[in-house]
Amino acid sequence: MTELGDRGRWTVVFSSLERLAMHAGECDSLSTTGDDFMELVPEGVAAMLDPDDEHRFPVFSKVLPVDSVARMWAGKSRD
């Protein structure tokens, strides 16, 4: 987990061992489903999937209420 001040607390996750190795070099790893991983992430921590790739994807489910995330995906502001 990384503390980024005003940008919050983040952890990184990888969709493959190759992407993990490109990011961290040779290291220990574990594998689990996305659902199981998110059950383990503490409240207030966001996750970044494949942070070094163009397709990187932030996961805010432990940071923002579900309706806020849905509005972000729909491209709507908080009216």
PyMOL Python script that loads the backbone (N, CA, C, O; Angstrom):
from pymol import cmd

cmd.read_pdbstr("""\
ATOM      1  N   MET A   1       0.840  -1.160   0.000  1.00  0.00           N
ATOM      2  CA  MET A   1       0.000   0.000   0.000  1.00  0.00           C
ATOM      3  C   MET A   1       0.891   1.230   0.000  1.00  0.00           C
ATOM      4  O   MET A   1       1.949   1.249   0.629  1.00  0.00           O
ATOM      5  N   THR A   2       0.446   2.260  -0.717  1.00  0.00           N
ATOM      6  CA  THR A   2       1.177   3.512  -0.817  1.00  0.00           C
ATOM      7  C   THR A   2       0.292   4.655  -0.376  1.00  0.00           C
ATOM      8  O   THR A   2      -0.865   4.740  -0.786  1.00  0.00           O
ATOM      9  N   GLU A   3       0.821   5.533   0.451  1.00  0.00           N
ATOM     10  CA  GLU A   3       0.120   6.742   0.879  1.00  0.00           C
ATOM     11  C   GLU A   3       0.508   7.857  -0.085  1.00  0.00           C
ATOM     12  O   GLU A   3       1.691   8.164  -0.225  1.00  0.00           O
ATOM     13  N   LEU A   4      -0.475   8.469  -0.755  1.00  0.00           N
ATOM     14  CA  LEU A   4      -0.201   9.525  -1.725  1.00  0.00           C
ATOM     15  C   LEU A   4      -0.780  10.866  -1.295  1.00  0.00           C
ATOM     16  O   LEU A   4      -1.213  11.653  -2.136  1.00  0.00           O
ATOM     17  N   GLY A   5      -0.788  11.125  -0.015  1.00  0.00           N
ATOM     18  CA  GLY A   5      -1.269  12.411   0.486  1.00  0.00           C
ATOM     19  C   GLY A   5      -2.705  12.685   0.086  1.00  0.00           C
ATOM     20  O   GLY A   5      -3.602  11.894   0.375  1.00  0.00           O
ATOM     21  N   ASP A   6      -2.920  13.815  -0.583  1.00  0.00           N
ATOM     22  CA  ASP A   6      -4.267  14.208  -1.010  1.00  0.00           C
ATOM     23  C   ASP A   6      -4.891  13.225  -1.997  1.00  0.00           C
ATOM     24  O   ASP A   6      -6.111  13.202  -2.156  1.00  0.00           O
ATOM     25  N   ARG A   7      -4.070  12.414  -2.661  1.00  0.00           N
ATOM     26  CA  ARG A   7      -4.592  11.455  -3.641  1.00  0.00           C
ATOM     27  C   ARG A   7      -5.000  10.141  -2.995  1.00  0.00           C
ATOM     28  O   ARG A   7      -5.484   9.241  -3.682  1.00  0.00           O
ATOM     29  N   GLY A   8      -4.811  10.015  -1.684  1.00  0.00           N
ATOM     30  CA  GLY A   8      -5.315   8.851  -0.962  1.00  0.00           C
ATOM     31  C   GLY A   8      -4.331   7.714  -0.824  1.00  0.00           C
ATOM     32  O   GLY A   8      -3.140   7.842  -1.107  1.00  0.00           O
ATOM     33  N   ARG A   9      -4.876   6.591  -0.375  1.00  0.00           N
ATOM     34  CA  ARG A   9      -4.094   5.365  -0.181  1.00  0.00           C
ATOM     35  C   ARG A   9      -4.407   4.411  -1.320  1.00  0.00           C
ATOM     36  O   ARG A   9      -5.569   4.216  -1.678  1.00  0.00           O
ATOM     37  N   TRP A  10      -3.368   3.821  -1.886  1.00  0.00           N
ATOM     38  CA  TRP A  10      -3.509   2.951  -3.052  1.00  0.00           C
ATOM     39  C   TRP A  10      -2.720   1.662  -2.867  1.00  0.00           C
ATOM     40  O   TRP A  10      -1.723   1.616  -2.147  1.00  0.00           O
ATOM     41  N   THR A  11      -3.191   0.629  -3.530  1.00  0.00           N
ATOM     42  CA  THR A  11      -2.439  -0.602  -3.691  1.00  0.00           C
ATOM     43  C   THR A  11      -2.454  -0.945  -5.176  1.00  0.00           C
ATOM     44  O   THR A  11      -3.346  -0.502  -5.901  1.00  0.00           O
ATOM     45  N   VAL A  12      -1.500  -1.710  -5.629  1.00  0.00           N
ATOM     46  CA  VAL A  12      -1.468  -2.092  -7.043  1.00  0.00           C
ATOM     47  C   VAL A  12      -1.747  -3.582  -7.176  1.00  0.00           C
ATOM     48  O   VAL A  12      -1.398  -4.376  -6.303  1.00  0.00           O
ATOM     49  N   VAL A  13      -2.377  -3.941  -8.274  1.00  0.00           N
ATOM     50  CA  VAL A  13      -2.660  -5.337  -8.604  1.00  0.00           C
ATOM     51  C   VAL A  13      -2.334  -5.535 -10.079  1.00  0.00           C
ATOM     52  O   VAL A  13      -2.317  -4.582 -10.858  1.00  0.00           O
ATOM     53  N   PHE A  14      -2.077  -6.776 -10.445  1.00  0.00           N
ATOM     54  CA  PHE A  14      -1.629  -7.074 -11.801  1.00  0.00           C
ATOM     55  C   PHE A  14      -2.446  -8.213 -12.384  1.00  0.00           C
ATOM     56  O   PHE A  14      -2.820  -9.154 -11.684  1.00  0.00           O
ATOM     57  N   SER A  15      -2.716  -8.112 -13.681  1.00  0.00           N
ATOM     58  CA  SER A  15      -3.535  -9.118 -14.346  1.00  0.00           C
ATOM     59  C   SER A  15      -2.717 -10.322 -14.804  1.00  0.00           C
ATOM     60  O   SER A  15      -3.285 -11.323 -15.243  1.00  0.00           O
ATOM     61  N   SER A  16      -1.401 -10.239 -14.707  1.00  0.00           N
ATOM     62  CA  SER A  16      -0.565 -11.382 -15.081  1.00  0.00           C
ATOM     63  C   SER A  16       0.771 -11.317 -14.346  1.00  0.00           C
ATOM     64  O   SER A  16       1.183 -10.255 -13.878  1.00  0.00           O
ATOM     65  N   LEU A  17       1.437 -12.452 -14.251  1.00  0.00           N
ATOM     66  CA  LEU A  17       2.767 -12.493 -13.645  1.00  0.00           C
ATOM     67  C   LEU A  17       3.761 -11.677 -14.463  1.00  0.00           C
ATOM     68  O   LEU A  17       4.684 -11.085 -13.904  1.00  0.00           O
ATOM     69  N   GLU A  18       3.581 -11.641 -15.781  1.00  0.00           N
ATOM     70  CA  GLU A  18       4.471 -10.865 -16.637  1.00  0.00           C
ATOM     71  C   GLU A  18       4.383  -9.375 -16.318  1.00  0.00           C
ATOM     72  O   GLU A  18       5.404  -8.690 -16.253  1.00  0.00           O
ATOM     73  N   ARG A  19       3.172  -8.878 -16.120  1.00  0.00           N
ATOM     74  CA  ARG A  19       3.011  -7.459 -15.782  1.00  0.00           C
ATOM     75  C   ARG A  19       3.590  -7.153 -14.401  1.00  0.00           C
ATOM     76  O   ARG A  19       4.203  -6.103 -14.204  1.00  0.00           O
ATOM     77  N   LEU A  20       3.399  -8.058 -13.450  1.00  0.00           N
ATOM     78  CA  LEU A  20       4.002  -7.884 -12.130  1.00  0.00           C
ATOM     79  C   LEU A  20       5.521  -7.829 -12.256  1.00  0.00           C
ATOM     80  O   LEU A  20       6.155  -6.958 -11.660  1.00  0.00           O
ATOM     81  N   ALA A  21       6.113  -8.740 -13.016  1.00  0.00           N
ATOM     82  CA  ALA A  21       7.568  -8.785 -13.176  1.00  0.00           C
ATOM     83  C   ALA A  21       8.095  -7.516 -13.848  1.00  0.00           C
ATOM     84  O   ALA A  21       9.162  -7.024 -13.481  1.00  0.00           O
ATOM     85  N   MET A  22       7.370  -6.989 -14.815  1.00  0.00           N
ATOM     86  CA  MET A  22       7.795  -5.744 -15.462  1.00  0.00           C
ATOM     87  C   MET A  22       7.792  -4.593 -14.463  1.00  0.00           C
ATOM     88  O   MET A  22       8.629  -3.695 -14.554  1.00  0.00           O
ATOM     89  N   HIS A  23       6.868  -4.608 -13.517  1.00  0.00           N
ATOM     90  CA  HIS A  23       6.736  -3.539 -12.526  1.00  0.00           C
ATOM     91  C   HIS A  23       7.735  -3.698 -11.377  1.00  0.00           C
ATOM     92  O   HIS A  23       8.373  -2.726 -10.974  1.00  0.00           O
ATOM     93  N   ALA A  24       7.870  -4.904 -10.855  1.00  0.00           N
ATOM     94  CA  ALA A  24       8.618  -5.100  -9.610  1.00  0.00           C
ATOM     95  C   ALA A  24       9.857  -5.973  -9.755  1.00  0.00           C
ATOM     96  O   ALA A  24      10.607  -6.135  -8.793  1.00  0.00           O
ATOM     97  N   GLY A  25      10.085  -6.535 -10.928  1.00  0.00           N
ATOM     98  CA  GLY A  25      11.196  -7.467 -11.064  1.00  0.00           C
ATOM     99  C   GLY A  25      10.831  -8.804 -10.451  1.00  0.00           C
ATOM    100  O   GLY A  25       9.655  -9.090 -10.224  1.00  0.00           O
ATOM    101  N   GLU A  26      11.827  -9.617 -10.185  1.00  0.00           N
ATOM    102  CA  GLU A  26      11.579 -10.919  -9.578  1.00  0.00           C
ATOM    103  C   GLU A  26      11.121 -10.718  -8.137  1.00  0.00           C
ATOM    104  O   GLU A  26      11.795 -10.049  -7.354  1.00  0.00           O
ATOM    105  N   CYS A  27       9.988 -11.291  -7.793  1.00  0.00           N
ATOM    106  CA  CYS A  27       9.440 -11.107  -6.447  1.00  0.00           C
ATOM    107  C   CYS A  27       8.451 -12.227  -6.137  1.00  0.00           C
ATOM    108  O   CYS A  27       8.037 -12.974  -7.023  1.00  0.00           O
ATOM    109  N   ASP A  28       8.088 -12.324  -4.884  1.00  0.00           N
ATOM    110  CA  ASP A  28       7.054 -13.267  -4.490  1.00  0.00           C
ATOM    111  C   ASP A  28       5.704 -12.731  -4.954  1.00  0.00           C
ATOM    112  O   ASP A  28       5.530 -11.524  -5.124  1.00  0.00           O
ATOM    113  N   SER A  29       4.765 -13.626  -5.153  1.00  0.00           N
ATOM    114  CA  SER A  29       3.429 -13.210  -5.579  1.00  0.00           C
ATOM    115  C   SER A  29       2.398 -14.184  -5.034  1.00  0.00           C
ATOM    116  O   SER A  29       2.729 -15.270  -4.557  1.00  0.00           O
ATOM    117  N   LEU A  30       1.156 -13.775  -5.117  1.00  0.00           N
ATOM    118  CA  LEU A  30       0.043 -14.671  -4.832  1.00  0.00           C
ATOM    119  C   LEU A  30      -1.031 -14.396  -5.849  1.00  0.00           C
ATOM    120  O   LEU A  30      -1.064 -13.329  -6.462  1.00  0.00           O
ATOM    121  N   SER A  31      -1.895 -15.340  -6.025  1.00  0.00           N
ATOM    122  CA  SER A  31      -2.949 -15.224  -7.018  1.00  0.00           C
ATOM    123  C   SER A  31      -4.293 -15.452  -6.349  1.00  0.00           C
ATOM    124  O   SER A  31      -4.437 -16.335  -5.503  1.00  0.00           O
ATOM    125  N   THR A  32      -5.270 -14.653  -6.734  1.00  0.00           N
ATOM    126  CA  THR A  32      -6.619 -14.790  -6.202  1.00  0.00           C
ATOM    127  C   THR A  32      -7.591 -14.173  -7.198  1.00  0.00           C
ATOM    128  O   THR A  32      -7.171 -13.563  -8.182  1.00  0.00           O
ATOM    129  N   THR A  33      -8.848 -14.325  -6.955  1.00  0.00           N
ATOM    130  CA  THR A  33      -9.842 -13.672  -7.808  1.00  0.00           C
ATOM    131  C   THR A  33      -9.957 -12.204  -7.422  1.00  0.00           C
ATOM    132  O   THR A  33      -9.595 -11.819  -6.310  1.00  0.00           O
ATOM    133  N   GLY A  34     -10.460 -11.386  -8.338  1.00  0.00           N
ATOM    134  CA  GLY A  34     -10.689  -9.978  -8.037  1.00  0.00           C
ATOM    135  C   GLY A  34     -11.647  -9.797  -6.878  1.00  0.00           C
ATOM    136  O   GLY A  34     -11.424  -8.942  -6.022  1.00  0.00           O
ATOM    137  N   ASP A  35     -12.713 -10.586  -6.835  1.00  0.00           N
ATOM    138  CA  ASP A  35     -13.682 -10.496  -5.734  1.00  0.00           C
ATOM    139  C   ASP A  35     -13.030 -10.783  -4.393  1.00  0.00           C
ATOM    140  O   ASP A  35     -13.235 -10.052  -3.424  1.00  0.00           O
ATOM    141  N   ASP A  36     -12.244 -11.852  -4.341  1.00  0.00           N
ATOM    142  CA  ASP A  36     -11.587 -12.199  -3.077  1.00  0.00           C
ATOM    143  C   ASP A  36     -10.579 -11.126  -2.672  1.00  0.00           C
ATOM    144  O   ASP A  36     -10.480 -10.777  -1.495  1.00  0.00           O
ATOM    145  N   PHE A  37      -9.831 -10.603  -3.646  1.00  0.00           N
ATOM    146  CA  PHE A  37      -8.863  -9.555  -3.334  1.00  0.00           C
ATOM    147  C   PHE A  37      -9.569  -8.332  -2.743  1.00  0.00           C
ATOM    148  O   PHE A  37      -9.124  -7.789  -1.732  1.00  0.00           O
ATOM    149  N   MET A  38     -10.662  -7.899  -3.365  1.00  0.00           N
ATOM    150  CA  MET A  38     -11.354  -6.702  -2.894  1.00  0.00           C
ATOM    151  C   MET A  38     -11.967  -6.913  -1.515  1.00  0.00           C
ATOM    152  O   MET A  38     -12.154  -5.945  -0.778  1.00  0.00           O
ATOM    153  N   GLU A  39     -12.282  -8.134  -1.152  1.00  0.00           N
ATOM    154  CA  GLU A  39     -12.751  -8.411   0.210  1.00  0.00           C
ATOM    155  C   GLU A  39     -11.656  -8.130   1.231  1.00  0.00           C
ATOM    156  O   GLU A  39     -11.948  -7.773   2.373  1.00  0.00           O
ATOM    157  N   LEU A  40     -10.389  -8.291   0.825  1.00  0.00           N
ATOM    158  CA  LEU A  40      -9.262  -8.102   1.727  1.00  0.00           C
ATOM    159  C   LEU A  40      -8.767  -6.655   1.799  1.00  0.00           C
ATOM    160  O   LEU A  40      -8.075  -6.283   2.747  1.00  0.00           O
ATOM    161  N   VAL A  41      -9.115  -5.848   0.814  1.00  0.00           N
ATOM    162  CA  VAL A  41      -8.658  -4.456   0.786  1.00  0.00           C
ATOM    163  C   VAL A  41      -9.405  -3.663   1.858  1.00  0.00           C
ATOM    164  O   VAL A  41     -10.635  -3.697   1.904  1.00  0.00           O
ATOM    165  N   PRO A  42      -8.676  -2.949   2.720  1.00  0.00           N
ATOM    166  CA  PRO A  42      -9.345  -2.171   3.768  1.00  0.00           C
ATOM    167  C   PRO A  42     -10.143  -1.001   3.192  1.00  0.00           C
ATOM    168  O   PRO A  42      -9.838  -0.504   2.108  1.00  0.00           O
ATOM    169  N   GLU A  43     -11.154  -0.573   3.919  1.00  0.00           N
ATOM    170  CA  GLU A  43     -11.909   0.619   3.534  1.00  0.00           C
ATOM    171  C   GLU A  43     -10.935   1.786   3.390  1.00  0.00           C
ATOM    172  O   GLU A  43      -9.985   1.913   4.163  1.00  0.00           O
ATOM    173  N   GLY A  44     -11.179   2.625   2.408  1.00  0.00           N
ATOM    174  CA  GLY A  44     -10.353   3.807   2.204  1.00  0.00           C
ATOM    175  C   GLY A  44      -9.135   3.585   1.323  1.00  0.00           C
ATOM    176  O   GLY A  44      -8.344   4.506   1.121  1.00  0.00           O
ATOM    177  N   VAL A  45      -8.973   2.369   0.793  1.00  0.00           N
ATOM    178  CA  VAL A  45      -7.831   2.070  -0.075  1.00  0.00           C
ATOM    179  C   VAL A  45      -8.351   1.768  -1.473  1.00  0.00           C
ATOM    180  O   VAL A  45      -9.207   0.903  -1.657  1.00  0.00           O
ATOM    181  N   ALA A  46      -7.822   2.496  -2.457  1.00  0.00           N
ATOM    182  CA  ALA A  46      -8.166   2.243  -3.859  1.00  0.00           C
ATOM    183  C   ALA A  46      -7.124   1.292  -4.443  1.00  0.00           C
ATOM    184  O   ALA A  46      -6.027   1.163  -3.900  1.00  0.00           O
ATOM    185  N   ALA A  47      -7.459   0.637  -5.531  1.00  0.00           N
ATOM    186  CA  ALA A  47      -6.533  -0.277  -6.196  1.00  0.00           C
ATOM    187  C   ALA A  47      -6.330   0.173  -7.637  1.00  0.00           C
ATOM    188  O   ALA A  47      -7.266   0.627  -8.295  1.00  0.00           O
ATOM    189  N   MET A  48      -5.101   0.041  -8.116  1.00  0.00           N
ATOM    190  CA  MET A  48      -4.803   0.346  -9.521  1.00  0.00           C
ATOM    191  C   MET A  48      -4.380  -0.947 -10.193  1.00  0.00           C
ATOM    192  O   MET A  48      -3.376  -1.557  -9.826  1.00  0.00           O
ATOM    193  N   LEU A  49      -5.160  -1.357 -11.181  1.00  0.00           N
ATOM    194  CA  LEU A  49      -4.869  -2.563 -11.950  1.00  0.00           C
ATOM    195  C   LEU A  49      -3.869  -2.230 -13.052  1.00  0.00           C
ATOM    196  O   LEU A  49      -4.078  -1.297 -13.827  1.00  0.00           O
ATOM    197  N   ASP A  50      -2.793  -2.990 -13.116  1.00  0.00           N
ATOM    198  CA  ASP A  50      -1.760  -2.839 -14.154  1.00  0.00           C
ATOM    199  C   ASP A  50      -1.327  -1.380 -14.313  1.00  0.00           C
ATOM    200  O   ASP A  50      -1.540  -0.787 -15.371  1.00  0.00           O
ATOM    201  N   PRO A  51      -0.721  -0.795 -13.271  1.00  0.00           N
ATOM    202  CA  PRO A  51      -0.420   0.638 -13.267  1.00  0.00           C
ATOM    203  C   PRO A  51       0.537   1.119 -14.359  1.00  0.00           C
ATOM    204  O   PRO A  51       0.535   2.306 -14.686  1.00  0.00           O
ATOM    205  N   ASP A  52       1.343   0.242 -14.923  1.00  0.00           N
ATOM    206  CA  ASP A  52       2.316   0.655 -15.932  1.00  0.00           C
ATOM    207  C   ASP A  52       1.792   0.550 -17.360  1.00  0.00           C
ATOM    208  O   ASP A  52       2.495   0.925 -18.298  1.00  0.00           O
ATOM    209  N   ASP A  53       0.586   0.053 -17.540  1.00  0.00           N
ATOM    210  CA  ASP A  53       0.033  -0.177 -18.881  1.00  0.00           C
ATOM    211  C   ASP A  53      -0.923   0.929 -19.295  1.00  0.00           C
ATOM    212  O   ASP A  53      -1.473   1.640 -18.454  1.00  0.00           O
ATOM    213  N   GLU A  54      -1.113   1.065 -20.614  1.00  0.00           N
ATOM    214  CA  GLU A  54      -2.090   2.029 -21.127  1.00  0.00           C
ATOM    215  C   GLU A  54      -3.498   1.700 -20.651  1.00  0.00           C
ATOM    216  O   GLU A  54      -4.324   2.595 -20.475  1.00  0.00           O
ATOM    217  N   HIS A  55      -3.768   0.431 -20.447  1.00  0.00           N
ATOM    218  CA  HIS A  55      -5.119   0.031 -20.033  1.00  0.00           C
ATOM    219  C   HIS A  55      -5.290   0.062 -18.511  1.00  0.00           C
ATOM    220  O   HIS A  55      -6.261  -0.490 -17.993  1.00  0.00           O
ATOM    221  N   ARG A  56      -4.347   0.707 -17.777  1.00  0.00           N
ATOM    222  CA  ARG A  56      -4.463   0.748 -16.307  1.00  0.00           C
ATOM    223  C   ARG A  56      -5.877   1.173 -15.918  1.00  0.00           C
ATOM    224  O   ARG A  56      -6.555   1.905 -16.639  1.00  0.00           O
ATOM    225  N   PHE A  57      -6.291   0.688 -14.760  1.00  0.00           N
ATOM    226  CA  PHE A  57      -7.695   0.867 -14.376  1.00  0.00           C
ATOM    227  C   PHE A  57      -7.792   1.072 -12.871  1.00  0.00           C
ATOM    228  O   PHE A  57      -7.408   0.187 -12.106  1.00  0.00           O
ATOM    229  N   PRO A  58      -8.303   2.230 -12.426  1.00  0.00           N
ATOM    230  CA  PRO A  58      -8.470   2.444 -10.992  1.00  0.00           C
ATOM    231  C   PRO A  58      -9.749   1.792 -10.475  1.00  0.00           C
ATOM    232  O   PRO A  58     -10.786   1.831 -11.138  1.00  0.00           O
ATOM    233  N   VAL A  59      -9.671   1.200  -9.304  1.00  0.00           N
ATOM    234  CA  VAL A  59     -10.825   0.569  -8.670  1.00  0.00           C
ATOM    235  C   VAL A  59     -11.075   1.321  -7.358  1.00  0.00           C
ATOM    236  O   VAL A  59     -10.258   1.265  -6.440  1.00  0.00           O
ATOM    237  N   PHE A  60     -12.207   2.023  -7.278  1.00  0.00           N
ATOM    238  CA  PHE A  60     -12.512   2.883  -6.138  1.00  0.00           C
ATOM    239  C   PHE A  60     -13.543   2.294  -5.188  1.00  0.00           C
ATOM    240  O   PHE A  60     -14.028   3.011  -4.313  1.00  0.00           O
ATOM    241  N   SER A  61     -13.895   1.037  -5.319  1.00  0.00           N
ATOM    242  CA  SER A  61     -15.020   0.487  -4.567  1.00  0.00           C
ATOM    243  C   SER A  61     -14.841   0.548  -3.046  1.00  0.00           C
ATOM    244  O   SER A  61     -15.836   0.519  -2.321  1.00  0.00           O
ATOM    245  N   LYS A  62     -13.625   0.631  -2.550  1.00  0.00           N
ATOM    246  CA  LYS A  62     -13.406   0.723  -1.101  1.00  0.00           C
ATOM    247  C   LYS A  62     -13.207   2.170  -0.646  1.00  0.00           C
ATOM    248  O   LYS A  62     -12.946   2.429   0.529  1.00  0.00           O
ATOM    249  N   VAL A  63     -13.335   3.119  -1.596  1.00  0.00           N
ATOM    250  CA  VAL A  63     -13.085   4.521  -1.298  1.00  0.00           C
ATOM    251  C   VAL A  63     -14.353   5.355  -1.438  1.00  0.00           C
ATOM    252  O   VAL A  63     -14.638   6.211  -0.601  1.00  0.00           O
ATOM    253  N   LEU A  64     -15.100   5.103  -2.487  1.00  0.00           N
ATOM    254  CA  LEU A  64     -16.285   5.899  -2.797  1.00  0.00           C
ATOM    255  C   LEU A  64     -17.549   5.070  -2.657  1.00  0.00           C
ATOM    256  O   LEU A  64     -17.513   3.851  -2.822  1.00  0.00           O
ATOM    257  N   PRO A  65     -18.670   5.720  -2.354  1.00  0.00           N
ATOM    258  CA  PRO A  65     -19.938   5.004  -2.345  1.00  0.00           C
ATOM    259  C   PRO A  65     -20.269   4.470  -3.750  1.00  0.00           C
ATOM    260  O   PRO A  65     -19.869   5.060  -4.754  1.00  0.00           O
ATOM    261  N   VAL A  66     -20.983   3.377  -3.805  1.00  0.00           N
ATOM    262  CA  VAL A  66     -21.323   2.728  -5.070  1.00  0.00           C
ATOM    263  C   VAL A  66     -21.995   3.698  -6.038  1.00  0.00           C
ATOM    264  O   VAL A  66     -21.697   3.669  -7.232  1.00  0.00           O
ATOM    265  N   ASP A  67     -22.899   4.561  -5.554  1.00  0.00           N
ATOM    266  CA  ASP A  67     -23.581   5.484  -6.460  1.00  0.00           C
ATOM    267  C   ASP A  67     -22.611   6.492  -7.075  1.00  0.00           C
ATOM    268  O   ASP A  67     -22.816   6.912  -8.214  1.00  0.00           O
ATOM    269  N   SER A  68     -21.564   6.889  -6.355  1.00  0.00           N
ATOM    270  CA  SER A  68     -20.563   7.800  -6.909  1.00  0.00           C
ATOM    271  C   SER A  68     -19.781   7.133  -8.030  1.00  0.00           C
ATOM    272  O   SER A  68     -19.523   7.748  -9.065  1.00  0.00           O
ATOM    273  N   VAL A  69     -19.406   5.883  -7.828  1.00  0.00           N
ATOM    274  CA  VAL A  69     -18.688   5.143  -8.861  1.00  0.00           C
ATOM    275  C   VAL A  69     -19.575   4.973 -10.089  1.00  0.00           C
ATOM    276  O   VAL A  69     -19.104   5.125 -11.216  1.00  0.00           O
ATOM    277  N   ALA A  70     -20.844   4.661  -9.887  1.00  0.00           N
ATOM    278  CA  ALA A  70     -21.777   4.503 -11.014  1.00  0.00           C
ATOM    279  C   ALA A  70     -21.898   5.810 -11.795  1.00  0.00           C
ATOM    280  O   ALA A  70     -21.935   5.786 -13.025  1.00  0.00           O
ATOM    281  N   ARG A  71     -21.961   6.953 -11.100  1.00  0.00           N
ATOM    282  CA  ARG A  71     -22.042   8.247 -11.791  1.00  0.00           C
ATOM    283  C   ARG A  71     -20.777   8.521 -12.590  1.00  0.00           C
ATOM    284  O   ARG A  71     -20.846   9.043 -13.703  1.00  0.00           O
ATOM    285  N   MET A  72     -19.619   8.170 -12.027  1.00  0.00           N
ATOM    286  CA  MET A  72     -18.361   8.368 -12.759  1.00  0.00           C
ATOM    287  C   MET A  72     -18.374   7.577 -14.060  1.00  0.00           C
ATOM    288  O   MET A  72     -17.995   8.093 -15.111  1.00  0.00           O
ATOM    289  N   TRP A  73     -18.813   6.318 -13.984  1.00  0.00           N
ATOM    290  CA  TRP A  73     -18.861   5.475 -15.188  1.00  0.00           C
ATOM    291  C   TRP A  73     -19.851   6.008 -16.206  1.00  0.00           C
ATOM    292  O   TRP A  73     -19.631   5.896 -17.412  1.00  0.00           O
ATOM    293  N   ALA A  74     -20.932   6.584 -15.728  1.00  0.00           N
ATOM    294  CA  ALA A  74     -21.951   7.124 -16.629  1.00  0.00           C
ATOM    295  C   ALA A  74     -21.562   8.493 -17.176  1.00  0.00           C
ATOM    296  O   ALA A  74     -22.219   9.017 -18.076  1.00  0.00           O
ATOM    297  N   GLY A  75     -20.480   9.079 -16.626  1.00  0.00           N
ATOM    298  CA  GLY A  75     -20.034  10.387 -17.088  1.00  0.00           C
ATOM    299  C   GLY A  75     -20.866  11.521 -16.567  1.00  0.00           C
ATOM    300  O   GLY A  75     -20.894  12.592 -17.172  1.00  0.00           O
ATOM    301  N   LYS A  76     -21.552  11.317 -15.452  1.00  0.00           N
ATOM    302  CA  LYS A  76     -22.411  12.336 -14.893  1.00  0.00           C
ATOM    303  C   LYS A  76     -21.759  12.954 -13.669  1.00  0.00           C
ATOM    304  O   LYS A  76     -21.063  12.280 -12.910  1.00  0.00           O
ATOM    305  N   SER A  77     -21.989  14.218 -13.493  1.00  0.00           N
ATOM    306  CA  SER A  77     -21.469  14.894 -12.309  1.00  0.00           C
ATOM    307  C   SER A  77     -22.456  14.761 -11.167  1.00  0.00           C
ATOM    308  O   SER A  77     -23.560  14.244 -11.335  1.00  0.00           O
ATOM    309  N   ARG A  78     -22.056  15.219 -10.042  1.00  0.00           N
ATOM    310  CA  ARG A  78     -22.892  15.155  -8.831  1.00  0.00           C
ATOM    311  C   ARG A  78     -23.797  16.382  -8.796  1.00  0.00           C
ATOM    312  O   ARG A  78     -23.410  17.404  -8.229  1.00  0.00           O
ATOM    313  N   ASP A  79     -24.943  16.316  -9.363  1.00  0.00           N
ATOM    314  CA  ASP A  79     -25.854  17.459  -9.441  1.00  0.00           C
ATOM    315  C   ASP A  79     -26.554  17.752  -8.166  1.00  0.00           C
ATOM    316  O   ASP A  79     -27.348  18.689  -8.099  1.00  0.00           O
TER     317      ASP A  79
END
""", "prot")
cmd.dss("prot")
cmd.show_as("cartoon", "prot")
cmd.util.cbc("prot")
cmd.orient("prot")
